[in-house]
């Protein structure tokens, strides 16, 4: 069977075949959830945010013209949903999303010491990611976790591919510095 491209599906949704949105949901719910999770650190909030992105896809389907990639358009909507969410939190006196408990993401069957060490490393990495500027965190999530090409990230962020490369390089440097600081801090607490 010939499967329809993402663009073709979204164009059908735009034309009124709303059932095709279910196929896009099946294809992109997990990657979208992962993007939102890496940006916020809160799994329970990400489900609502992901639903909001799919709602906006339906609401703004008339803006999709099929010339660019569907993923680019989807991540634009996701970024807008995130920005709206962050603004709403600030308005209500909330604070940035907390880092979720990572122990449920670890596989079983590992010795207790090794599991504790892995949890501490993941915690240090999540803390390092959380301390990145939003621009740096976003570019790392898109490039490393979502595995998008720099060209596609450039279209999503509306910047040049060269600027993406610079941001990724700077973000990795900042992440490394943050991670090493987190590790030193956690080892000081152990002593």
N, C-alpha and C positions, 0 to 999 in steps of 0.2 A: 504494500500500500504506500502511496506517495504521501508523506506527511507534509503539511503546509508549513511554510516558514512563519516565523514570529510576525514579520511584517504583514504577510498575507492574512494571518489570523486576526491581527489588530484591524486591518482594513475591513475585514468582514464584520467585526464588532462595530466599527465606525458606521458601516452600512446598515446596521440594525440587527445583525445575527448575534445577539447577546450570548447565546449558548457557547460560542467560540471562546468567550472569556474564561470558561472553565478549563479549557486546554492551556491557556496562558497561565492560569492560576497553578495548574499542576506542574508546569515547567518552571515557574519562577517563584513559587511561594518559599521554598527552602533557601535559594540564593538571596532573595530579598530579606527574609528573616535573618539570615546570617549577616548581611550587610548592616541591618538595623541593630542587631545585637552587638556587633563589634563597634558600632558608633555610640551605643548607649550603655552597654553592660548590663542591661536588665531584660531578662528573657520574658517575664510576664508583660512588660510594656510593649515589647516588640511585636507580639501577636496583634495587639490593637493597632499599632503603627502600620504593620503590613496590610491589615484589612483596610485601613484608611487609604493606603497607596492604591490598592485594587479598586476601591470606591472611586478615587479620583481618576483612575484610568477610564472608568465608565463615564463619569461626569464630564471629563475633558476629552473624550474620544474624538470629538470634532477637530481637535488641534493636531492629531496625528496625521501626517501627510504621506507616510510611507517612504519618504526619500532617505531618511537616516535609519539607523538600526533601532529596532524596538527597544532593546536593552538600554540604549542611550536615553531615549525618551522616558522609560520606566525609572531609571536612576535620577533623572531630573525631577520627576514627581516625588520620588523617595526623599531626595534632599529637601524639597519644599515641605514635605510632611514633617521631617525632622526639625527643620528650622521653625516651623509653626509650633511644634511641640515644645521646643526649648524656650521660645518666646512666651508661650502660655505658662510654662513652669516659672519663669522669671516673674511674670506678672502676678502670679499667685503666691509668690514668696517661696516657691520650691527651690530645690537645689538640683544640681546635675545628677544624672542617674548614678546610683551606687553600683559598684562591681558586684555581680551576682556570685553566689556560691559556686565555685568551679568543681567541687568534688563530684558532682553528678555527671560531669563530662569526662571523667577519667574512667578508663576501662578497669574491669575487675581482674582478679587473679594475680595481682602484684603483691609482693611482700609489703608489710605495713611500713617499714622504713623507706622503701623505694617509693611507695605511694605518697607518703608524707613529703618526701623530697620533691616529687613531681608536682604535688599540689602547691608547694611553696614556690617552685619555679613558675608555674602557671599564674599564681597570684602576683608574683613579682612582674611578670610580663604584662598582665592585665593592668596592674597599677602603673606600669611604665606607659602603656598605651593610653590610659585615662589621663595621664599628665601631658600628653602631646597636645599641641594646639589643634583645634578642630580641623583646620586645613590639612595639617600633617597626618592626623589620624584618618581622615577621609581618604587621602590619596594612598595610604598604606592598606587600608581595608579594600579599596577598589583594586589595587594592583596585586596584593599578596593573598588576601582571603578570597576575593571574587575572581581573581586571575584574569582581569581585563588587560588588554593590551594598552600601551601608553597612548596610542592613537585614539582609542575609544574613550579613555579617561579624559583626554584633551577635549573631545567633543562634549562629554558630560559636564565638565567643569568650565567649558567655554574659554579655554586657554590653549596655548600652543603645546605641541608635543615636547618641545625643549623645556618649557616651563614645568611640565609634568615630571620630566627626568630630574630637574633640579629639585623640585619638591620632594620627590621620592628619596633622592640622595640625602637631602637635609633632614627629612623625617626619619630615615634610618639612623642617621647620626644622633639625632635627638633621642630616638628610642633606645639606642645602645647606651647613651649617657644615663637616661632615666632608669633603665634596667639595672645597670651597674650600681647606681645610687640605691635602688630598691633592695638589691641583694645585700649591699653593705649594711643597710639599715636593718634588714631582717636578721643578719648574722650578729649584729650588735645586740639585738634583743635576745638572742639565744644565749649569749655569754652572760 
